[in-house]
Amino acid sequence: QLVESGGGSVQAGGSLTLSCTTSRNTWCLGWFRQAPGKERGGVAVIATGDGSTYYADSVKGRFTISQDNAKNTLYLQMNSLKPEDTAMYYCAADQKCTWASADWGQGTQVTVS
């Protein structure tokens, strides 16, 4: 089970940190987002084994994904937020890293004005 927290409302240029607690170990953890009227898309992914990361072009240099294995927690540090970052953010866990049968959290809303 995945539980996100840390969303909220912030002005453009501000920062937020999202957290996601996980109940099991898995190979890939990621953050996805879905804005109204748009499909859900990947934001950042981390391979828990070697720590390698992937970022969507739109967030490179602004967002950082990280994990705390001791706390079974995934983070997304979001800096220099833009209005276009407004969306529901979801964390996901997938053993095969294909996201086809991933476990999903309930989502946390991020609003940038």
C-alpha positions as CSV (number, residue, x, y, z in Angstrom):
1,Q,0.0,0.0,0.0
2,L,1.3,3.4,-0.9
3,V,0.4,6.6,0.9
4,E,1.3,10.0,-0.5
5,S,1.5,13.3,1.5
6,G,3.0,16.7,1.2
7,G,0.8,18.2,-1.5
8,G,-0.6,21.7,-1.3
9,S,-0.9,25.1,-2.8
10,V,2.2,27.2,-3.5
11,Q,3.1,30.3,-5.6
12,A,5.1,30.0,-8.7
13,G,8.8,29.7,-7.9
14,G,8.1,28.0,-4.6
15,S,9.0,24.5,-3.4
16,L,7.2,21.4,-2.1
17,T,8.3,18.0,-1.0
18,L,6.1,15.0,-1.6
19,S,6.5,11.8,0.4
20,C,5.2,8.3,-0.2
21,T,5.4,5.5,2.3
22,T,5.6,2.0,0.9
23,S,4.7,-1.3,2.5
24,R,7.0,-3.5,0.6
25,N,10.3,-3.5,-1.3
26,T,10.2,-3.3,-5.0
27,W,12.6,-2.6,-7.8
28,C,11.1,0.6,-9.2
29,L,9.4,3.5,-7.5
30,G,8.1,6.5,-9.3
31,W,6.1,9.7,-9.3
32,F,3.5,10.4,-11.9
33,R,1.0,13.2,-12.3
34,Q,-2.3,13.9,-14.0
35,A,-3.6,17.3,-14.7
36,P,-7.4,17.9,-15.5
37,G,-8.2,16.8,-19.0
38,K,-4.7,15.2,-19.5
39,E,-3.4,11.7,-19.3
40,R,-1.3,10.6,-16.4
41,G,2.4,10.8,-17.2
42,G,5.7,10.0,-15.6
43,V,7.6,12.6,-13.6
44,A,10.5,10.8,-12.0
45,V,11.5,7.2,-11.4
46,I,14.2,5.6,-9.3
47,A,15.5,2.1,-9.4
48,T,15.8,1.1,-5.8
49,G,18.6,-1.3,-6.4
50,D,21.2,1.0,-7.8
51,G,19.6,4.4,-7.3
52,S,19.5,5.3,-10.9
53,T,17.0,7.9,-11.8
54,Y,14.9,9.1,-14.7
55,Y,13.2,12.5,-15.1
56,A,10.7,13.8,-17.5
57,D,12.2,16.7,-19.5
58,S,9.8,19.1,-18.1
59,V,11.1,18.7,-14.6
60,K,14.8,18.1,-15.1
61,G,16.9,20.4,-13.0
62,R,13.9,21.3,-10.8
63,F,12.7,18.1,-9.2
64,T,14.7,15.4,-7.4
65,I,13.5,11.9,-6.6
66,S,15.1,10.1,-3.6
67,Q,14.4,7.2,-1.3
68,D,15.0,6.5,2.4
69,N,15.2,2.7,2.6
70,A,15.2,2.7,6.4
71,K,11.9,4.5,6.4
72,N,10.5,2.8,3.3
73,T,9.7,6.3,2.0
74,L,10.0,7.8,-1.4
75,Y,10.4,11.6,-1.8
76,L,10.0,14.1,-4.6
77,Q,11.6,17.5,-3.9
78,M,10.0,20.0,-6.2
79,N,11.7,23.4,-6.7
80,S,11.0,26.4,-9.0
81,L,7.4,25.3,-9.3
82,K,5.4,26.5,-12.3
83,P,1.7,26.7,-12.9
84,E,2.0,23.9,-15.4
85,D,3.2,21.6,-12.6
86,T,-0.4,21.8,-11.2
87,A,-1.7,18.2,-11.1
88,M,-2.6,15.3,-8.9
89,Y,0.6,13.5,-8.1
90,Y,0.7,9.8,-7.6
91,C,3.5,7.5,-6.4
92,A,3.8,4.0,-7.8
93,A,5.7,0.8,-7.2
94,D,6.4,-1.8,-9.8
95,Q,8.7,-4.8,-9.6
96,K,9.1,-5.1,-13.3
97,C,9.5,-1.3,-14.0
98,T,6.9,-1.4,-16.8
99,W,4.1,0.2,-14.7
100,A,1.6,-2.0,-16.4
101,S,0.6,-3.7,-13.1
102,A,2.0,-1.2,-10.6
103,D,0.6,-0.4,-7.2
104,W,-0.6,3.1,-6.9
105,G,-1.2,5.6,-4.2
106,Q,-4.4,7.6,-3.8
107,G,-2.7,10.8,-5.0
108,T,-1.9,14.2,-3.5
109,Q,-2.9,17.5,-5.1
110,V,-0.3,20.1,-6.0
111,T,-1.5,23.5,-7.1
112,V,0.8,26.2,-8.3
113,S,-0.5,29.7,-8.9
